[in-house]
């Protein structure tokens, strides 16, 4: 299985000019607080907590169990 980027023509804005598709959500800038990052791992390695999944950070490392996920509460509705 390989990653295939979402084709740009398939993204359509129903709100007209008021819809901004390239607006940053605030993950790398720090607008989204560290507490908005969570995972379902029982043991996250110290130094690799969920909030470290931001760009230009050390990265997140959950446990080795199957079905581990990372979630981010974006604080507001984003398109």
KOLROMI-540275 format. One record per atom (N, C-alpha, C, O): y, z, x; chain. Coordinates in pm, 1 decimal. Example, Ala and Ser with C-alpha at 12.3 -4.5 7.8 and 13.67 -1.06 7.14 Angstrom:
// residues 2
[node [-569.0 780.0 1319.0] A]
[node [-450.0 780.0 1230.0] A]
[node [-330.0 780.0 1320.0] A]
[node [-331.9 846.5 1423.6] A]
[node [-225.0 708.0 1285.0] A]
[node [-106.0 714.0 1367.0] A]
[node [3.0 787.0 1290.0] A]
[node [113.8 803.9 1340.9] A]
***
This chain:
// residues 79
[node [-116.9 0.0 84.8] A]
[node [0.0 0.0 0.0] A]
[node [123.4 0.0 89.6] A]
[node [129.3 74.7 187.3] A]
[node [218.8 -80.6 57.9] A]
[node [341.5 -85.2 136.4] A]
[node [461.8 -68.0 45.1] A]
[node [453.3 -88.1 -76.1] A]
[node [573.3 -30.6 105.1] A]
[node [697.5 -10.9 31.2] A]
[node [761.4 -145.5 2.0] A]
[node [774.5 -229.3 91.2] A]
[node [800.8 -165.9 -121.5] A]
[node [873.4 -286.6 -158.6] A]
[node [1006.2 -243.7 -220.0] A]
[node [1007.0 -170.1 -318.7] A]
[node [1118.7 -288.4 -163.5] A]
[node [1249.0 -247.1 -216.6] A]
[node [1270.4 -296.4 -359.0] A]
[node [1219.4 -401.0 -399.1] A]
[node [1346.4 -219.0 -433.4] A]
[node [1380.6 -254.4 -570.2] A]
[node [1474.4 -374.2 -566.3] A]
[node [1581.1 -364.9 -505.6] A]
[node [1439.2 -485.9 -628.2] A]
[node [1526.7 -603.9 -620.7] A]
[node [1659.4 -579.9 -692.3] A]
[node [1660.9 -534.7 -806.9] A]
[node [1768.4 -609.3 -626.7] A]
[node [1902.1 -586.4 -681.5] A]
[node [1925.0 -653.9 -816.3] A]
[node [1987.3 -592.2 -902.7] A]
[node [1878.4 -778.0 -840.1] A]
[node [1904.2 -841.2 -969.8] A]
[node [1841.2 -767.0 -1087.8] A]
[node [1882.3 -788.4 -1201.8] A]
[node [1743.2 -681.1 -1063.6] A]
[node [1679.1 -611.7 -1174.2] A]
[node [1758.6 -490.4 -1221.4] A]
[node [1726.6 -432.3 -1325.1] A]
[node [1861.5 -451.5 -1146.7] A]
[node [1946.3 -339.5 -1187.6] A]
[node [2061.3 -395.5 -1270.8] A]
[node [2141.3 -475.4 -1222.1] A]
[node [2068.6 -352.9 -1396.5] A]
[node [2174.0 -400.9 -1484.1] A]
[node [2253.3 -282.0 -1535.4] A]
[node [2196.8 -178.0 -1569.2] A]
[node [2381.5 -298.0 -1540.6] A]
[node [2468.5 -191.0 -1587.4] A]
[node [2508.3 -216.8 -1732.1] A]
[node [2567.3 -320.2 -1763.7] A]
[node [2475.9 -122.9 -1819.2] A]
[node [2507.9 -137.4 -1960.6] A]
[node [2646.6 -83.2 -1994.1] A]
[node [2693.7 -100.0 -2106.6] A]
[node [2712.6 -18.4 -1898.1] A]
[node [2842.0 42.9 -1924.6] A]
[node [2959.2 -43.3 -1879.0] A]
[node [3073.9 1.0 -1886.0] A]
[node [2933.5 -163.4 -1833.2] A]
[node [3040.4 -251.7 -1787.5] A]
[node [3100.4 -204.5 -1656.7] A]
[node [3029.2 -153.6 -1570.2] A]
[node [3230.1 -220.9 -1641.6] A]
[node [3298.3 -188.0 -1515.9] A]
[node [3296.5 -38.6 -1484.5] A]
[node [3316.1 0.3 -1369.4] A]
[node [3273.2 45.3 -1584.9] A]
[node [3272.6 189.8 -1562.2] A]
[node [3146.7 236.4 -1489.8] A]
[node [3138.3 351.7 -1447.4] A]
[node [3050.3 148.2 -1475.9] A]
[node [2923.9 184.1 -1413.0] A]
[node [2929.8 152.6 -1263.8] A]
[node [2938.1 36.0 -1225.1] A]
[node [2925.4 255.1 -1180.8] A]
[node [2929.1 236.9 -1036.1] A]
[node [2789.9 263.6 -981.6] A]
[node [2742.2 377.0 -986.3] A]
[node [2724.0 160.0 -929.6] A]
[node [2587.5 174.5 -880.8] A]
[node [2579.9 218.2 -735.5] A]
[node [2473.6 260.4 -690.2] A]
[node [2688.6 209.3 -662.0] A]
[node [2683.9 241.2 -520.2] A]
[node [2745.2 377.0 -487.2] A]
[node [2768.3 406.6 -369.9] A]
[node [2771.5 458.3 -585.5] A]
[node [2831.8 589.4 -563.0] A]
[node [2730.9 683.6 -497.9] A]
[node [2616.0 691.4 -541.4] A]
[node [2773.5 754.7 -394.2] A]
[node [2686.6 852.2 -328.9] A]
[node [2656.4 967.2 -424.1] A]
[node [2741.1 1005.6 -504.6] A]
[node [2536.1 1021.6 -414.7] A]
[node [2500.7 1135.4 -498.9] A]
[node [2534.0 1267.5 -431.3] A]
[node [2535.8 1370.8 -498.2] A]
[node [2560.1 1267.8 -302.2] A]
[node [2602.4 1388.9 -233.0] A]
[node [2494.7 1459.8 -154.7] A]
[node [2515.1 1573.2 -111.4] A]
[node [2380.6 1396.5 -135.3] A]
[node [2272.5 1462.4 -62.3] A]
[node [2305.8 1474.6 85.9] A]
[node [2291.2 1582.7 143.0] A]
[node [2349.6 1367.9 148.6] A]
[node [2378.3 1375.9 292.0] A]
[node [2513.4 1440.8 320.0] A]
[node [2532.5 1498.2 427.2] A]
[node [2607.1 1433.1 226.4] A]
[node [2740.8 1489.6 248.0] A]
[node [2744.7 1641.1 231.3] A]
[node [2838.5 1705.9 277.5] A]
[node [2644.6 1697.5 166.4] A]
[node [2643.8 1841.0 142.2] A]
[node [2698.0 1879.1 5.6] A]
[node [2700.2 1997.5 -28.2] A]
[node [2742.3 1781.1 -74.8] A]
[node [2791.4 1810.8 -209.6] A]
[node [2682.3 1877.8 -292.2] A]
[node [2709.5 1971.5 -367.2] A]
[node [2559.9 1830.4 -278.7] A]
[node [2445.9 1893.8 -344.8] A]
[node [2408.7 2016.0 -260.9] A]
[node [2377.2 2000.5 -142.9] A]
[node [2411.3 2137.2 -317.5] A]
[node [2384.1 2258.3 -238.7] A]
[node [2237.8 2269.7 -195.7] A]
[node [2149.2 2210.4 -257.3] A]
[node [2214.0 2346.2 -89.8] A]
[node [2078.1 2365.8 -38.9] A]
[node [1983.4 2416.6 -146.7] A]
[node [1865.8 2380.2 -147.5] A]
[node [2032.7 2500.2 -237.6] A]
[node [1950.0 2557.1 -343.0] A]
[node [1901.7 2455.9 -445.6] A]
[node [1813.5 2487.0 -525.5] A]
[node [1957.9 2334.9 -445.0] A]
[node [1916.3 2230.9 -539.4] A]
[node [1788.9 2160.5 -493.5] A]
[node [1730.4 2082.9 -569.1] A]
[node [1745.6 2186.9 -370.5] A]
[node [1624.0 2126.6 -315.7] A]
[node [1508.2 2223.6 -336.5] A]
[node [1521.1 2342.9 -308.8] A]
[node [1396.8 2173.4 -384.3] A]
[node [1279.7 2258.6 -408.5] A]
[node [1152.7 2178.7 -383.5] A]
[node [1153.1 2055.7 -388.2] A]
[node [1044.8 2250.0 -357.1] A]
[node [913.7 2186.0 -346.9] A]
[node [811.5 2275.8 -414.5] A]
[node [842.2 2389.4 -450.4] A]
[node [692.3 2226.2 -431.7] A]
[node [587.8 2305.9 -495.2] A]
[node [486.9 2356.1 -392.3] A]
[node [373.9 2390.8 -426.7] A]
[node [528.3 2359.5 -267.7] A]
[node [441.1 2402.6 -159.3] A]
[node [437.7 2555.0 -150.9] A]
[node [540.9 2620.8 -163.6] A]
[node [319.4 2610.0 -129.5] A]
[node [307.7 2755.0 -112.3] A]
[node [361.9 2799.8 22.5] A]
[node [412.8 2911.0 36.2] A]
[node [350.7 2713.6 120.4] A]
[node [396.3 2750.7 254.5] A]
[node [470.7 2634.8 318.6] A]
[node [410.9 2536.1 361.4] A]
[node [601.6 2648.9 324.3] A]
[node [683.8 2549.6 391.9] A]
[node [708.2 2599.2 533.1] A]
[node [741.3 2716.0 553.2] A]
[node [692.3 2512.4 630.1] A]
[node [712.5 2550.9 769.3] A]
[node [857.3 2588.4 794.3] A]
[node [948.4 2518.4 750.1] A]
[node [879.7 2700.7 866.2] A]
[node [1014.5 2745.9 897.1] A]
[node [1085.5 2638.6 978.9] A]
[node [1029.7 2586.8 1075.6] A]
[node [1206.6 2605.9 940.6] A]
[node [1282.0 2501.1 1007.2] A]
[node [1268.9 2366.2 938.6] A]
[node [1341.5 2272.1 970.6] A]
[node [1175.8 2357.2 843.6] A]
[node [1152.1 2231.8 771.3] A]
[node [1153.4 2256.5 620.3] A]
[node [1073.1 2199.2 546.6] A]
[node [1244.7 2341.6 575.4] A]
[node [1255.8 2377.2 434.7] A]
[node [1301.2 2255.3 352.9] A]
[node [1348.2 2156.8 410.0] A]
[node [1287.2 2261.5 219.2] A]
[node [1322.6 2146.7 134.9] A]
[node [1462.8 2090.3 159.5] A]
[node [1480.5 1968.5 159.7] A]
[node [1563.0 2177.0 180.2] A]
[node [1698.9 2125.2 200.5] A]
[node [1713.7 2049.2 332.0] A]
[node [1813.3 1979.5 351.8] A]
[node [1617.4 2061.5 421.3] A]
[node [1621.3 1988.6 548.5] A]
[node [1579.4 1842.5 530.8] A]
[node [1572.6 1767.7 628.3] A]
[node [1551.2 1801.8 406.5] A]
[node [1515.4 1662.4 380.5] A]
[node [1638.7 1571.8 376.1] A]
[node [1625.5 1450.5 359.5] A]
[node [1756.7 1628.9 390.5] A]
[node [1878.8 1547.9 394.1] A]
[node [1873.7 1450.3 511.7] A]
[node [1805.1 1474.7 611.0] A]
[node [1946.3 1340.6 499.5] A]
[node [1956.6 1246.4 610.4] A]
[node [2016.5 1316.7 731.8] A]
[node [2099.8 1406.0 716.3] A]
[node [1976.5 1278.9 848.9] A]
[node [2026.1 1333.5 975.9] A]
[node [1995.8 1481.7 990.8] A]
[node [2071.0 1553.7 1056.5] A]
[node [1887.9 1528.1 931.4] A]
[node [1844.1 1666.5 945.7] A]
[node [1704.2 1666.0 1006.4] A]
[node [1650.5 1559.8 1038.0] A]
[node [1644.9 1784.5 1022.8] A]
[node [1513.4 1793.4 1086.6] A]
[node [1401.7 1737.4 1000.8] A]
[node [1299.7 1693.7 1054.1] A]
[node [1418.1 1737.6 869.6] A]
[node [1314.7 1686.7 779.9] A]
[node [1241.6 1799.3 709.7] A]
[node [1244.0 1913.7 755.0] A]
[node [1176.7 1766.9 599.3] A]
[node [1101.1 1863.0 518.9] A]
[node [954.3 1848.9 550.7] A]
[node [904.7 1738.0 570.6] A]
[node [885.1 1959.8 555.4] A]
[node [741.3 1957.8 580.9] A]
[node [676.0 2062.8 491.7] A]
[node [682.1 2182.3 520.6] A]
[node [614.0 2017.8 384.0] A]
[node [542.9 2108.8 294.8] A]
[node [403.9 2137.8 348.3] A]
[node [371.4 2100.6 461.1] A]
[node [323.0 2202.9 269.3] A]
[node [186.2 2232.3 312.0] A]
[node [103.4 2104.4 312.2] A]
[node [148.4 2000.1 264.8] A]
[node [-17.2 2113.3 365.7] A]
[node [-103.8 1995.9 377.7] A]
[node [-184.8 1969.3 251.4] A]
[node [-268.2 1878.8 250.6] A]
[node [-162.8 2045.0 145.5] A]
[node [-234.8 2025.5 19.9] A]
[node [-197.4 1891.9 -44.2] A]
[node [-91.0 1836.2 -17.3] A]
[node [-285.6 1842.4 -128.5] A]
[node [-256.8 1720.1 -203.4] A]
[node [-154.7 1749.9 -313.0] A]
[node [-141.6 1864.0 -357.4] A]
[node [-84.9 1649.4 -354.7] A]
[node [10.4 1656.4 -465.9] A]
[node [130.7 1746.1 -438.6] A]
[node [183.0 1808.5 -530.9] A]
[node [174.5 1753.3 -314.9] A]
[node [295.9 1827.4 -281.0] A]
[node [415.4 1735.5 -306.0] A]
[node [412.2 1618.1 -269.2] A]
[node [520.1 1788.2 -367.9] A]
[node [637.1 1704.6 -393.6] A]
[node [765.0 1780.0 -363.3] A]
[node [767.3 1902.9 -356.2] A]
[node [870.2 1703.9 -345.8] A]
[node [1004.5 1754.4 -321.5] A]
[node [1089.8 1713.4 -440.7] A]
[node [1080.6 1599.7 -486.9] A]
[node [1171.9 1803.9 -490.6] A]
[node [1262.1 1768.2 -600.3] A]
[node [1405.0 1807.1 -563.9] A]
[node [1427.9 1901.4 -488.2] A]
[node [1499.7 1733.0 -618.8] A]
[node [1641.4 1758.6 -594.0] A]
[node [1713.8 1757.1 -727.6] A]
[node [1708.3 1658.1 -800.6] A]
[node [1782.0 1867.2 -759.9] A]
[node [1863.8 1874.1 -880.7] A]
[node [2000.1 1814.2 -846.0] A]
[node [2077.1 1874.7 -771.5] A]
[node [2029.9 1696.6 -899.2] A]
[node [2153.7 1626.3 -865.0] A]
[node [2277.3 1685.3 -932.1] A]
[node [2388.0 1636.6 -909.0] A]
[node [2261.7 1788.3 -1014.0] A]
[node [2372.3 1862.1 -1074.5] A]
[node [2444.3 1787.8 -1187.1] A]
[node [2516.7 1849.1 -1265.6] A]
[node [2424.9 1656.8 -1195.2] A]
[node [2490.5 1577.5 -1299.9] A]
[node [2412.1 1448.9 -1319.7] A]
[node [2330.6 1410.9 -1235.6] A]
[node [2437.1 1383.5 -1429.7] A]
[node [2366.9 1259.1 -1461.3] A]
[node [2415.2 1147.2 -1370.0] A]
[node [2535.3 1124.1 -1356.1] A]
[node [2320.4 1078.5 -1308.4] A]
[node [2352.9 966.4 -1219.8] A]
[node [2279.2 842.6 -1267.8] A]
[node [2169.5 852.7 -1322.7] A]
[node [2338.4 726.7 -1247.5] A]
[node [2274.1 599.9 -1283.0] A]
[node [2224.7 535.3 -1156.4] A]
[node [2166.7 426.8 -1161.0] A]
***
